[in-house]
Amino acid sequence: MKSNRGPSGGYLLSQATDEISILDVVTLLQGPVAPTSCAGAGASGECQRLDGCGLVGVWSELKSSSEQVLGQTTLRDILTGNQNDISADKESFVSEKLDCIGVPCPLPIVHISETMRKLSTGEVLEVWADDEGAKADIPAWCMGTGNDFIGREEFGDQMKFLIRKVV
């Protein structure tokens, strides 16, 4: 941020709006994005009940998801109304598509695992499924494997899932 003094002064951004993420802004204004002090790798350990806490994983996952969404959204996205939603901008970076319509659980997870092995780190898999079990199984599989669950969108009884390969 640059500032100019005087009657026609004010503040100017020192970077282009597409180079400044909302995560940058939030972190600058309020510090790290964390629902609790024990969330994430840099946990301060202030909580006296950290050992044996069943929620520490949930808080860490919420922190990671929040950072991912805020990090992918730029000031330009906000100013132009182009926020990254699952149906628009994310479509452009899908590397592979997998059709699991009509495939009963747990087979979609098997197909996802096989397909993810073929992808490179950072690539995105789009999965279509219609099995009710997939709603819970696919996000849980992502958490268990360390891959990023980007989101889900429902179209009647069919669902589209986006998963980014991390490991």
N, C-alpha and C positions, 0 to 999 in steps of 0.2 A: 504494500500500500504506500502510495506517495501522497504527500500533502502540499498544498499551495496556500500561502497566507494571503490575506487581503480581501477586498470586497468581492472579487470574483473567484476567490480561492475555494478550496474544498479538498476532497480526497479522490485519488485516481488509483485504479488497480495497477499493480506492477507486472501482472501477467495477463494473458488473454483469458477470457471467461471460460473457454473450453479447456484450459490448463488448471483451473482451480476447482477441486472437488468440494462437495458439500462436507465431506469428512474433514478436509483441510480447514474449512470455516468453523465447523463445530469444535474441532480440536483446539483451534486457536482461541476461540471465545470461552469455552468451558472446560477444556482439558480432554483427557481420553474418554471415549465412548464406552461406558461400562455400566450395566444395571446395578452392580454391587462392587464393592472394593475387592472382592475375592475373584472376580471374573478375569479370565485370560492368563496368558503366560507371565505377565508382569504383576501377578497378584501380590498385594502388599502383605497379606497374611494377618491383617488387623482383626479378622474374625476369630473369636475364641473357639468356635465350633466348626472350624474348617475341616479338621480330621473327621472322616465319617459322614460328611455332609452329602446328602443325596442330590442336592440342587446345584452344586458347584459346576457340574458338567452342563446343566441347562443354562446357567448364567454365562458360562464361557461360550456356548453355542450362540446365545442371543447377542453377545458382544461381537462375535465374529460375523454373524449375519448382518448386524447393524452397520458394522464397518464396511462390509462388502457393498451393501446398497448405497450408503452415503459416499463411498469411494468411487462408485461407478457413475454417480450423478454429478454433473458439473453445473457451475453457475449458468453457463449457456443453456443447458437443458432446462433449468428453471425459468430463465428469462424468455425462452422461446416456447415454453409449454411442451417440451420434448422429453419429459422424464422417462427414464428407462423402465418400460413396463414389459411384461412377459410377451405380449402379443405384437409389439412393434419393433423397437430397436434391437432387442435381444435376438430376434429372428435372423438378423444379418450375420451373426457370428456362430450359427449352428454349424458344426463340422459334420455331424452324422445324424441320421434319423432312424428310429427303430419303431416298428409297428408291432405292438403287443395286443391289439384289439382282438378280443375273443380268446386270449390266452389266459387260463386260470392261474391264480397265485399258487405256488411261489415261482412258476416258470418265468414271469417277466424279470424277476431278480436274476435268474440264471442268464437270460439273454442280455440283460444290462451288463452284468459282470463280464461276459464274453466280449461284448462290444467295447466296453471301456478299456479292456486290455489292449485293444488295437489303436486306441487314441493316444495322442501325445499330450503331455502336460499342458493344461490351459485350453484344450479343445473342449467343445460343448456337445453333449448328446441330447437330442430331443427324443423323448419317449412318449408314444401314444398308448394308452391303456384304457380298458373299460371295466376291469375287475375292481370291486369295492375294496378289496384287500390292498390294492396298489396305493390307495390314498395314504395309508399309514406305512406300508412296507417300503416304498421307494424312498421317502425322506429318511426313514430309519436306517435303510441300507447306506445312504450317503453319509450319515453321521458315523456309522460303524466303520466305514472304509476310509474316512477322511476326505472324501470328495465333496465338492460344494453343491448343495441343493439350491439352485437359483430360484426356482419357483414352480408353481402349478397353476394351470388355468383349466376350468371345467367348461365343457361344451355338451350340455345335456348329460348323458351317461358316459361320455368319453372325457378323458383327461389328458392334458399335455403337460409333461414334466421336462424341465431343463436341468441338466447336471453337468458341472464343469469338472474335468479330471484334474486332480491336484497331485496325486501320487502315482 
